């Protein structure tokens, strides 16, 4: 089920499982990455754990603790939904649809490239 959890963080997901605050364990830690003193001296990175499933989310996308808390809860809610519903989850279905669109776009681009190649070859033959 680990690859399923990679599908989380899609914005348009509806119909997700609700999380109760009693099931969550929250910590504030120092973030990592670029940012220098702003990162090294503040505990604005949120680590959120869903106790029943054991899923842990770490969020340090903004400098605001409140925004990070909100984002972490959204991500955790999607991951918990994926964990329990699996392939029936809206998040998983969105990810699959997105992948299908991406593959279709890639296929069309490849076809166009082949057509251009053939066209150039035909032009070369006409010149000779």
C-alpha positions as CSV (number, residue, x, y, z in Angstrom):
1,X,0.0,0.0,0.0
2,X,3.0,2.3,0.1
3,X,2.8,3.3,-3.6
4,X,-0.8,4.2,-3.0
5,X,0.2,6.8,-0.4
6,X,2.3,8.5,-3.0
7,X,-0.9,9.5,-4.8
8,X,-1.9,11.9,-1.9
9,X,-1.9,15.7,-2.2
10,X,-4.5,16.2,-4.9
11,X,-6.5,19.3,-4.3
12,X,-9.9,18.4,-5.8
13,X,-10.5,15.3,-3.7
14,X,-13.9,15.2,-2.0
15,X,-15.6,12.5,0.0
16,X,-12.6,11.9,2.2
17,X,-12.6,10.1,5.6
18,X,-12.9,12.5,8.5
19,X,-10.1,12.7,11.1
20,X,-10.8,13.3,14.7
21,X,-8.3,15.3,16.8
22,X,-8.2,12.5,19.4
23,X,-6.6,10.2,16.8
24,X,-3.8,12.7,16.0
25,X,-0.5,13.3,17.6
26,X,1.1,16.6,16.7
27,X,4.7,17.9,17.2
28,X,6.5,21.0,16.1
29,X,10.1,20.6,15.1
30,X,12.8,22.5,13.3
31,X,12.5,22.3,9.5
32,X,15.3,21.4,7.1
33,X,16.5,22.7,3.8
34,X,17.4,26.3,2.7
35,X,16.4,29.3,4.7
36,X,19.3,29.9,7.1
37,X,18.4,31.5,10.4
38,X,14.7,31.6,9.6
39,X,14.7,27.8,9.4
40,X,17.4,26.9,12.0
41,X,15.9,28.9,14.9
42,X,12.1,28.3,14.5
43,X,10.0,25.2,15.2
44,X,7.5,25.7,12.5
45,X,7.7,22.3,10.8
46,X,4.6,20.2,11.7
47,X,4.9,16.4,12.3
48,X,1.4,14.9,12.4
49,X,0.8,11.2,13.2
50,X,-2.5,9.3,12.7
51,X,-2.3,6.9,15.7
52,X,-4.7,4.1,14.4
53,X,-2.9,3.7,11.0
54,X,0.6,4.8,12.0
55,X,0.8,7.2,9.1
56,X,3.2,10.2,9.7
57,X,3.2,13.4,7.7
58,X,5.8,16.1,7.9
59,X,5.0,19.6,6.6
60,X,7.3,22.6,6.3
61,X,6.0,24.3,3.2
62,X,5.5,27.8,4.7
63,X,7.0,29.8,7.5
64,X,3.6,29.9,9.2
65,X,2.9,27.2,11.8
66,X,-0.9,27.6,11.3
67,X,-0.6,27.2,7.5
68,X,1.7,24.2,8.0
69,X,-0.8,22.6,10.5
70,X,-3.6,23.0,8.0
71,X,-1.6,21.6,5.0
72,X,-0.4,18.7,7.1
73,X,-4.0,17.8,8.1
74,X,-5.1,17.9,4.5
75,X,-2.2,15.7,3.4
76,X,-2.8,13.3,6.3
77,X,-6.5,13.1,5.5
78,X,-5.8,12.1,1.9
79,X,-3.2,9.5,3.0
80,X,-5.5,8.0,5.6
81,X,-8.3,7.9,3.0
82,X,-6.0,6.1,0.6
83,X,-4.8,3.7,3.4
84,X,-8.3,2.6,4.2
85,X,-10.1,2.8,0.9
86,X,-7.2,1.8,-1.4
87,X,-8.2,1.9,-5.1
88,X,-11.8,3.0,-4.3
89,X,-10.4,6.3,-2.9
90,X,-11.2,9.5,-4.9
91,X,-7.5,10.5,-4.5
92,X,-6.4,7.3,-6.2
93,X,-8.9,7.7,-9.0
94,X,-7.8,11.3,-9.6
95,X,-4.2,10.2,-9.7
96,X,-5.0,7.4,-12.2
97,X,-6.9,9.8,-14.5
98,X,-4.0,12.3,-14.3
99,X,-1.5,9.6,-15.3
100,X,-3.8,8.6,-18.2
101,X,-4.0,12.2,-19.5
102,X,-0.2,12.5,-19.2
103,X,0.4,9.3,-21.2
104,X,-2.1,10.4,-23.9
105,X,-0.4,13.8,-24.2
106,X,3.0,12.1,-24.5
107,X,1.6,9.7,-27.2
108,X,0.2,12.6,-29.2
109,X,3.5,14.5,-29.0
110,X,5.4,11.5,-30.2
111,X,3.0,11.1,-33.1
112,X,3.4,14.7,-34.1
113,X,7.2,14.4,-33.9
114,X,7.1,11.3,-36.2
115,X,4.8,13.2,-38.7
116,X,7.2,16.2,-38.7
117,X,10.1,13.8,-39.4
118,X,8.3,12.1,-42.3
119,X,7.4,15.5,-43.7
120,X,11.0,16.7,-43.6
121,X,12.2,13.5,-45.3
122,X,9.5,14.0,-48.0
123,X,10.8,17.6,-48.6
124,X,14.4,16.3,-48.9
125,X,13.3,13.7,-51.5
126,X,11.4,16.4,-53.4
127,X,14.4,18.7,-53.6
128,X,16.6,15.9,-55.0
